[in-house]
Amino acid sequence: MKSFFPNSLHSRLLTYFIMSLAFTFFFFGFMLMNSIYLQEVADERFANERFLQNIKDELSNIQEPLEKYLTTFSSEALSKLLFTTETLKETIPSQRKIVANNQELLKREIYFLIDTYLEKATLLVEQKRGRKVTEYTNSFEEITKLYRYIGKRIDEISLQGFRGQLEEYRNFLILFRKVQIYSLLLILATIGMSFSLLTNAVISISVPMQQLSKMAGKISLGDFNIPDINCKSVNEVNQVAEAFNDMKNSIHHYIEALQKQKEFEQEIMTERVRNLKMEQLLKRMELYTMQAQMNPHFLFNTLNTGVQLAIVEEAEKTTDFMENLAALFRHNLREKKFFVPLRHEYDGLVSYFNILKIRFPKSLNLTIDVDESLLDRFTCPSMIIQPIVENSVIHAFKNKESAGTISVRIDYEDPLLIISVKDDGVGIPDKTVKELLKPTTHDYRLSSKVMGLENVIQRCYFFYPTCKDVIDIKSKPNKGTEIIIKIHTEVKPCIEL
Amino acid sequence: MNHIVKFFPIVFGVLLAVLLLLTFQSTFKNPFFSMKEGKPQEELSYHFAFYLPDSDYSFTENFKKGVIEAGEALKCGITFHSIEEEPLSLEMAAYSGIDGIAIYPFQKSSNILEYVNKIIDEGIPVVQIENEIIRNENSFQIGTNYFETGKAIGNMALILNEDKINIAIIYSDKTPGLSSDNNLIEMGIINVLGTRAGTLTTKRTSLNPLDAERLTYELLRESNNIDVIVLTDPNDTLVTVQAIIDMNMVGSVQIIGSGDAPKIKEYIEKGVILGSIVRNPYRIGFSSVMALREINLIGYTSAYVDTGISVITKRSKE
């Protein structure tokens, strides 16, 4: 609901001040008026008695100069007498209604008695002027009796009036006491009202300020995830709160942007480091390959010579061995690309298997299970199967007396091309497995024995950085090891350095 | 806490309104305040002044009640004045602007006669209640016919077996209307008893409520042949009955009382009191106002208004 008054601090304080002032003035005014009114009513109650006493005084102001005039013929007394007589005539009411009120009826009787008194006083003055001594002497006696009687009657009526008003006076006291108590309560309630208005005004300002203060404290500690202040205070405070909310949100957004940028830069840095490491790895591999190639070229030529010699000597086994070895070397020397058709890898693996069969005719069983149709459909990183098999041949059957088995299996489970190399050797310790599967390169000087396997693992991670399960090792002590490569055929390999 | 404080102005506002309402209510409902705003008083036709003896006994009270109710019914203003201690008020009555005077002249004094004459001379109607001290064509009497009262007492005494019935009448200042000045009661008694009338003694009790007891003892010790004691005041009746019981003279001395108080009726039923004369003060008071109003309205009224008496005896109760 829209407030009738403007919602500014100035307007609100002014409104509360005026309201408090108005309440105070109104109720104090009311109490004052009520008290004055009650006093007036109380005064009216005694007006009757005052009026009667006033008449009595006036009569006294006639009787005294009358006596003086009769004894001294004083013109001053006469003028006073005449003046007071006229005043009294004007004072007493000329309309004397008969009403059902004893006091009024008794007063009425007094007014008539006063009429008689004034008539007799006038007659007395005339008798004095006419020097009718006997008559004015008798009249004076009579008027004096009447004067005293009127005075006595006035006193009686006043006394009756006072007695009658005792109950009224009691009612007045009860009423006045009640009004005083209510007045006190009204004052307290007015103070309470004013104080509560003021308190509300202060609260409407101080609470948002406290919230702002708390928010500022939290922001200073770097906590920007606090909700906005939603205060309904005066406009000024609302504006400050709104500005503060805006400021908080702006800083928050700015800091978030900075953090994102920092994270992005961090990612770039990480990527660079990774690339550098990979570059280093590749250089090492290149070096390794070159080292390996130097001898193979020589060996390859020598092997060809050996093959020819074995043919001349008709040594068939030697001829097969030498031919396979030559084929393997040829394969290794030929593949310079990162990715090769799966068939190339398969061919190289078959040559290697033939060599191994000649080397370990009894102690090693080798099986390959491949769907021929897959070999021409997919490509794979070069030199990834043979190093794994070689790793198994070298490490898996140490201290094993029985014949070992190495099985290679290539499957396709849309969209994964799954290459599995499984042996039933001694297994790889868990710790080593975890170390091997870390997507970082190792210090080869410390673990040169697994360099071929680790090289394969790190290359897989390198080519497929988004596929965390591109390679997995399942190994149990004395049960064997299975190394599974899952190439996501729909993911483009990362081959950019 | 702040949520509670928010409602404080409303609470105090309601409190202020309630207090304001209570203040108004207390002010306007207080009898002191309501007396101020009285209805405009109706103007009445006549103003009559009643000059009565100072007495708060039931007769006067009922009389005043009759006067006041008649004043209300006939729209006449009534003021009461003392005739006993303040005969000056009667002297000044002629100057008081009143339309009529009712006087209860329980005693004949020259001053009272003079003042009443003066009032009559001023042309102000005068009603004499119960006792007629001035016989004038402009003055009228209202009240009980004492001769008839005496006859009623005589008739009650007749049932006694004695040849000569000795009677003691005890008048009272407490009931000053039954004055012995005119001897009307005595005349009424003698008129009925005729030859059987014995001695007739009269006494008077003061305002002291126990004076009748003293007087009864005195009376019975002075003369042992009193057959009937007649009392003109209800209080004196009860006190005298108690004295007769105490003296073990119930039956040997008969009592004819005054008034219809329950205790008196009980004594009548038991046979301790022979009978009681009951006047009607309310009717006397009411008739007084009626008469004064009538004089003012049409110039005359009945010269004598008998408000009557009633007699309570054991037989009448049966």
Interface residues (C-beta under 8 A of the other chain):
Chain A: F23 F27 F30 N34 L38 V41 E44 R96 K97 I98 V99 A100 N101 N102 E104 L105 L106 R108 E109 Y111 F112 L113 D115 T116 K145 L146 Y149 E168 N171 F172 I174 L175 K178 V179 Y182 S183 L185 L186 A189 T190 G192 M193 S196 L197 T199 N200 I203 V207
Chain B: N2 V5 K6 F8 P9 V11 F12 G13 L15 L16 L19 L20 L22 T23 S26 T27 N30 P31 F32 F33 M35 K36 Q41 E42 E43 L44 S45 Y46 H47 A49 G71 E72 C76 G77 I78 T79 L88 S89 E91 M92 Y95 S96 G97 I98
